[in-house]
Amino acid sequence: MLSSLIQIFQVFQVTSAVVVTAVLFALAGITLAGSVVGLIVATPLFVIFSPVLVPATIASTLLATNLSAGALFGVTAAALIVWLLK
């Protein structure tokens, strides 16, 4: 009796694993298809607006770098002042 229950449980495990795997593969395929469609739609926009996007990207990268460097210099200065006052 117990051995037949174990076999039924194993069959149920395999069946549920196959179903879950198929559903996840389907969701992955839908996600991939949506990403490809989005890329196909967005590519002409990137080409059209690239004269604006490239300088804006460069400027925002420089701005972020300078803000990070300024924050780092401020933290370093505060640490040095604390070290000197000890």
C-alpha positions in Angstrom: 0.0 0.0 0.0 2.7 2.5 1.0 4.9 1.6 -2.0 2.1 2.4 -4.4 1.5 5.7 -2.7 5.1 6.6 -3.1 5.0 5.7 -6.8 1.8 7.8 -7.3 3.5 10.7 -5.4 6.6 10.5 -7.7 4.4 10.5 -10.8 2.6 13.5 -9.4 6.0 15.2 -8.8 7.2 14.6 -12.3 4.0 15.7 -13.8 3.8 18.9 -11.9 7.5 19.6 -12.6 6.9 19.2 -16.3 3.8 21.5 -16.2 5.6 24.2 -14.2 8.6 24.0 -16.6 6.4 24.3 -19.6 4.6 27.3 -18.2 7.9 29.0 -17.2 9.4 28.4 -20.7 6.2 29.9 -22.2 6.6 33.0 -20.0 10.2 33.3 -20.9 9.4 33.1 -24.6 6.7 35.8 -24.2 9.2 38.0 -22.4 11.8 37.5 -25.1 9.3 38.3 -27.8 8.2 41.4 -26.0 11.8 42.6 -25.6 12.5 42.0 -29.3 9.4 43.9 -30.4 10.3 46.8 -28.0 13.9 46.9 -29.4 12.5 46.9 -33.0 10.2 49.8 -32.2 12.8 51.7 -30.2 15.7 51.4 -32.6 14.5 54.0 -35.2 13.8 56.4 -32.3 17.4 55.9 -31.0 18.8 56.6 -34.5 16.6 59.7 -35.0 17.3 61.2 -31.6 21.0 60.1 -31.4 22.3 63.6 -32.0 20.5 64.7 -28.9 21.0 61.5 -26.8 24.7 61.1 -27.2 25.7 64.5 -25.8 23.0 64.2 -23.1 24.5 60.8 -22.1 28.0 62.3 -22.0 26.8 65.3 -20.0 24.9 63.2 -17.5 27.8 60.8 -17.1 30.2 63.7 -16.4 27.7 65.2 -14.0 27.3 62.0 -12.1 31.1 61.5 -12.0 31.7 65.0 -10.7 29.0 64.7 -8.1 30.4 61.4 -6.9 34.0 62.8 -6.8 32.8 65.8 -4.9 31.0 63.7 -2.3 34.1 61.5 -2.0 36.3 64.6 -1.5 33.9 65.8 1.2 33.9 62.5 3.1 37.7 62.4 2.8 38.0 66.0 4.2 35.7 65.2 7.0 37.7 62.1 7.9 40.9 64.0 7.8 39.5 66.7 10.1 38.3 64.1 12.6 41.7 62.4 12.4 43.5 65.8 13.0 41.3 66.7 16.0 42.0 63.4 17.8 
